């Protein structure tokens, strides 16, 4: 964490600054090579442990931290929790080897805005960074929704159910559909409303539930019981 890294004020205008956190140097090298091919994304720094990732995030305030889950010492889940709690403008994109990784649900609840499988193609990897950097969530219905459904239904002590007080009947309907992975366009078509109205409902739900992004609305939908793995 030396002074050799560019400071936040030195960022190129319009470019997404990324912190790469992975304990394998070859993986980081591959990720850096991928990022360097994009004209609008740059690597701010690299970290080999979770604690290094937290320290560099505090120091550099990158737009996105691409975070491995399994690292020595502080793992990616704890690091994600600390970064999300302390640095709300820094988004975390989780890396995992398999989309069934049992730690992904915990990382999403820790504040991550989505996750990638390590064999993701270059275009999808860069697109995911851009999506998360602009404040959206990376939530692929075929992967994230399945994971949330699986782990929300596990016979473990459940976290306290989100309080839906103040959420209207229409918003509950919207939340249930978001929990099933529908996009705003799909919400609009299903409910026969305009895309703008669908977007407004989602924004209202995020405000009322204190959801960081769409991924956490999905989690709220399952944990509140609006959606269950069987439905």
Steps between C-alpha positions, in 0.01 A plus 500: 500500500774735404465847355564367150132457421307780327286704734123539436548855373740372234239283329447551128170666424224251431711192572394232747771435760522137611676334792582135429501277811611138457764295678626343176745724310427325170128566537566867575730521200228357276241739640734795456567400140126485437439840657784663309327410173212731588535869434259600776620276786833511681666308784554724802684235705525130583458321833596145597296480822172627635671734747708650219184551297334687787806719555538583132128570465523748789807661349401515134117498498474300175167479320494120511681231697515169313521270802594133527315317777769260620811684615737441794433681825204727445287343228307681230173489692637681805685745276181565305308568820760750621525680167123518452447628854777760496511606135148511355617643166738207441324208335609137542480240226567149631712242316426133544613178335152348472157660484387256772764630745332478844671821608340719235176553689696614806701738287185653352360552849833657597439775246633375166320632195530177305741230404690348211615148427872491425451351155283796392587631154689826459206700366273384781770571759544858383125548465450381858753753630320780315159389628614496862696825466192692394314388810303210360523137606622205303213257538466230240165324547650163406773519763452755779129435539565125527769555761286729712211253478724213603656666800188680616342156532778338699403358842736737683406778744347761275594868525223729622237542230500846343220719625270586210311767691414787270534289186185521290316203353630590154855527633469158660398365162799672341735370772381143446570529128841656560568205729434268207761685295282710272652811344323837499388439143360160597330653805337760278374237257372268776321776691393696192668819616760723336872425543532833677232402752669165557830676561330738744351209696842336527659827613228545763556148629873556528439816703239344729697181564843660513613270220840587356399377157286249312685196634395596850140544392516138383631396840225701671237330286616156614568587862159667537327193362356672193689248291605151605712238320187295431307785336 
